[in-house]
Amino acid sequence: MYGMRTEAKFDAAHFLTDYDGKCENLHGHCWRVVAYIEQEELQAEGQSKDMVVDFSVFKRALRSLANEFDHTFIVEEGSLEQKTMACLENETFRMTVLPFRSTSENLARYFSDRLVEMGFPVQSVEMYETATNCAIYYPNR
């Protein structure tokens, strides 16, 4: 079995709906996402011969996903009143609206799903909210 890992960072704000505690209020994180891929055999031909994948392709893909979130306000769809959303948009806030609660667990799964859609053999994705706390998603378990 062969494996690779790469990581990316992004700064973003969010809040947790239906949460009784500090995180129900708007706050931000310097998020760190670490992706692991693995497969049994190395590529047999082409530029990626004897590689799992080309590192530059893997790094570029993860960093591109992270950049979609960088310096945005992550909002769970339907969690804010439409007039609030309109005011934020009018003030030109960059928002990333997602159909799920913006927990680290859900973000780890989101990044994993997106990488799988791109054809990467994802083993796991770690999503760090802080330097010491992360959620891990394993797509094949």
C-alpha positions as CSV (number, residue, x, y, z in Angstrom):
1,M,0.0,0.0,0.0
2,Y,1.3,3.4,-0.9
3,G,0.2,6.7,0.6
4,M,0.7,10.4,0.3
5,R,-0.4,13.4,2.4
6,T,-0.6,17.1,1.8
7,E,-2.2,20.0,3.6
8,A,-3.6,23.4,3.2
9,K,-4.8,26.3,5.4
10,F,-7.6,28.8,5.2
11,D,-9.0,31.5,7.5
12,A,-12.7,31.6,7.7
13,A,-15.5,32.6,10.1
14,H,-18.6,30.6,11.0
15,F,-21.1,29.9,13.8
16,L,-23.0,26.8,14.8
17,T,-26.7,26.8,14.6
18,D,-28.7,25.1,17.4
19,Y,-25.6,25.1,19.7
20,D,-25.8,26.1,23.3
21,G,-22.3,27.6,24.0
22,K,-19.7,30.0,22.7
23,C,-19.6,28.6,19.2
24,E,-23.2,29.7,18.5
25,N,-21.7,33.2,18.1
26,L,-19.8,34.3,15.0
27,H,-16.1,33.4,15.4
28,G,-13.2,32.4,13.2
29,H,-10.5,29.8,12.8
30,C,-7.3,29.4,11.0
31,W,-8.4,26.0,9.6
32,R,-5.9,23.4,8.6
33,V,-7.0,20.5,6.3
34,V,-4.8,17.5,5.9
35,A,-5.6,14.9,3.2
36,Y,-4.3,11.4,2.9
37,I,-4.6,9.3,-0.2
38,E,-3.5,5.7,-0.7
39,Q,-3.6,2.9,-3.3
40,E,-2.1,-0.5,-3.6
41,E,-0.3,0.0,-6.9
42,L,1.7,2.9,-8.4
43,Q,0.8,4.4,-11.7
44,A,2.2,2.3,-14.6
45,E,2.8,4.9,-17.3
46,G,2.9,8.5,-18.3
47,Q,4.3,11.4,-16.3
48,S,2.9,9.9,-13.0
49,K,4.7,6.5,-13.6
50,D,5.8,5.0,-10.3
51,M,3.8,7.5,-8.3
52,V,0.4,7.3,-6.4
53,V,-0.3,10.7,-8.1
54,D,1.8,13.7,-9.0
55,F,2.4,15.6,-5.8
56,S,1.9,18.9,-7.6
57,V,-1.6,17.8,-8.8
58,F,-2.6,16.6,-5.4
59,K,-1.3,19.8,-3.6
60,R,-2.9,22.1,-6.2
61,A,-6.3,20.3,-5.8
62,L,-6.4,20.6,-2.0
63,R,-5.1,24.2,-2.0
64,S,-7.7,25.2,-4.6
65,L,-10.5,23.8,-2.4
66,A,-9.1,25.6,0.6
67,N,-8.9,28.8,-1.3
68,E,-12.6,28.6,-2.0
69,F,-13.1,29.1,1.8
70,D,-10.3,31.5,2.5
71,H,-11.4,34.7,4.2
72,T,-15.1,33.8,3.8
73,F,-18.0,33.6,6.2
74,I,-19.2,30.0,6.2
75,V,-23.0,29.9,6.5
76,E,-25.3,27.0,6.9
77,E,-28.0,27.3,4.3
78,G,-31.2,28.6,5.9
79,S,-29.5,29.5,9.2
80,L,-29.8,33.3,8.7
81,E,-32.8,35.3,7.8
82,Q,-33.0,36.3,4.1
83,K,-32.8,40.0,5.0
84,T,-29.6,39.3,7.0
85,M,-28.1,37.5,4.0
86,A,-29.1,40.3,1.7
87,C,-27.4,42.9,4.0
88,L,-24.2,40.9,4.1
89,E,-24.2,40.5,0.4
90,N,-24.9,44.2,0.0
91,E,-21.9,44.9,2.1
92,T,-19.9,42.6,-0.2
93,F,-19.1,40.0,2.4
94,R,-17.7,36.8,0.8
95,M,-19.8,34.0,2.0
96,T,-19.6,30.2,1.4
97,V,-23.1,28.8,1.9
98,L,-23.3,25.1,2.6
99,P,-26.2,22.7,2.9
100,F,-24.9,21.5,6.3
101,R,-23.9,22.7,9.7
102,S,-20.3,23.9,9.5
103,T,-18.7,21.6,12.0
104,S,-15.2,20.3,11.6
105,E,-16.6,16.8,11.0
106,N,-18.9,18.0,8.1
107,L,-16.1,20.1,6.6
108,A,-13.7,17.1,6.7
109,R,-16.3,15.0,4.8
110,Y,-17.0,17.9,2.3
111,F,-13.3,18.1,1.5
112,S,-13.0,14.3,1.2
113,D,-16.1,14.1,-1.1
114,R,-14.7,16.9,-3.4
115,L,-11.3,15.2,-3.6
116,V,-13.0,11.9,-4.5
117,E,-15.0,13.7,-7.2
118,M,-11.7,14.8,-8.6
119,G,-10.5,11.2,-8.8
120,F,-8.2,11.0,-5.8
121,P,-8.1,7.8,-3.8
122,V,-8.9,9.4,-0.4
123,Q,-8.0,7.5,2.7
124,S,-8.9,10.2,5.2
125,V,-9.2,13.9,5.7
126,E,-8.4,15.8,8.9
127,M,-9.9,19.2,9.6
128,Y,-8.2,21.2,12.3
129,E,-10.1,24.1,14.0
130,T,-7.1,24.7,16.3
131,A,-3.6,23.4,16.5
132,T,-4.6,20.6,18.8
133,N,-8.3,19.7,17.8
134,C,-9.3,18.1,14.6
135,A,-12.1,15.9,13.2
136,I,-11.3,13.0,10.9
137,Y,-13.4,11.6,8.1
138,Y,-12.7,8.2,6.6
139,P,-14.7,7.8,3.3
140,N,-14.2,4.0,3.0
141,R,-15.1,2.9,6.5
